[in-house]
Amino acid sequence: MPDHIRSRLLGSSVLIVEDNPHVQRFLTRTLAGFEVKAVAVDAGIDGLHKARLMRPDAILLDLGLPDMDGIDVLESLRSSDITRNIPVLILTGSTTPDIHARALECGADDFIAKPADPRVLVARLANLVGRARAEKANRRLVQQLSRYVSQPARRQDIAPRMMERLDATILVSDLRGFTATSFTTDPDAMFQAVSTVLAGQAEIVRHFGGYVDKFSGDGMLAVFGDEAGPRQACSASREILRWARDGDVVALWRPVPIGLGVHSGAVLRGELGSDDRRDHTVLGPAVNVAARLCAVAGPVEAIISEEVVRKVQSDGSADTMRFDEVNELQLKGLPGPMAARRLVV
């Protein structure tokens, strides 16, 4: 047997759903020679139960079972999130095309006729296991990449390099005193602490309907892009401050000295950079003002622009969201003072 077939099967697990004990023994002995963990059951109900518990790399399924039709077993496997992606190799003594077509329509991956030729069985099973493992690895990779790429950036892949204009609410966060702390803290401990803080904030932003546009050092830029954005951003800010103040987040900071700034306005969203290194991000005065508001916020404090406060109050959220009195702030780069409030936590 070629090495690539043996390597695909090595260490895999296979569930055999077959009521004939002679066929069970033949299949188990054949697979044992390839160090495959084979588990056999003789009924459809047992096969469904074992598939959910075992989550095998492949299933060998007989169509003629004593308690239920093999097609019904196949349909049940494909209807469950747990077993939907497990490859199924049908064992059948039938040569009727209608049965084969029906099984394929219900999600069968391949067929093998009884009595099975051991070489054909192993080769077809190895192909299914290898393909399933590759698909699983790809799904895992996509899931991992989704942690680093925002939804708008993934959508941009469909229509690359298109700029869009939108009204958005921008939330900017930053750690107070980070630079001074970094000089007196072990770099590994600092890196882990910042990673934990940023991950906690990102989870809260996602919960309240926003997305993280980027992390920059110890800071974060988040975007809330619909009409509910002002309320969502303020709700996220309040939850971040409560989490920073009350939670036992990291040993390095208690409480975590997060400062936040929130502002709404028109932004441009699209790609920036060269052909070999591009960034999908937002730009505009709203981003700059939110960053300036964040810069004047103290530890465990959120400064909200008066414009955002008005929008929150106009949509009926004022009953659940409280702000301190208006302050006139002179922000760097702005021509005059700006009205803003402190979010009450």
Sequence and secondary structure as in RCSB ss.txt:
>XXXX:A:sequence
MPDHIRSRLLGSSVLIVEDNPHVQRFLTRTLAGFEVKAVAVDAGIDGLHKARLMRPDAILLDLGLPDMDGIDVLE
SLRSSDITRNIPVLILTGSTTPDIHARALECGADDFIAKPADPRVLVARLANLVGRARAEKANRRLVQQLSRYVS
QPARRQDIAPRMMERLDATILVSDLRGFTATSFTTDPDAMFQAVSTVLAGQAEIVRHFGGYVDKFSGDGMLAVFG
DEAGPRQACSASREILRWARDGDVVALWRPVPIGLGVHSGAVLRGELGSDDRRDHTVLGPAVNVAARLCAVAGPV
EAIISEEVVRKVQSDGSADTMRFDEVNELQLKGLPGPMAARRLVV
>XXXX:A:secstr
  HHHHHHHTT EEEEE S HHHHHHHHHHHHTTT EEEEESSHHHHHHHHHHH  SEEEEESB SSSBHHHHHH
HHHHSTTTTTS EEEEE    HHHHHHHHHTT  EEEESS  HHHHHHHHHHHHHHHHHHHHHHHHHHHHHTTS 
HHHHHHTTSTT  EEEEEEEEEEEETTHHHHHHSS HHHHHHHHHHHHHHHHHHHHHTT EEEEEETTEEEEEE 
STTHHHHHHHHHHHHHHHHHHS  BTTBSS  EEEEEEEEEEEEEEEEETTEEEEEEESHHHHHHHHHHHH  TT
EEEEEHHHHHHHHHTTGGGT  B   EEE  TT SS EEEEEB  
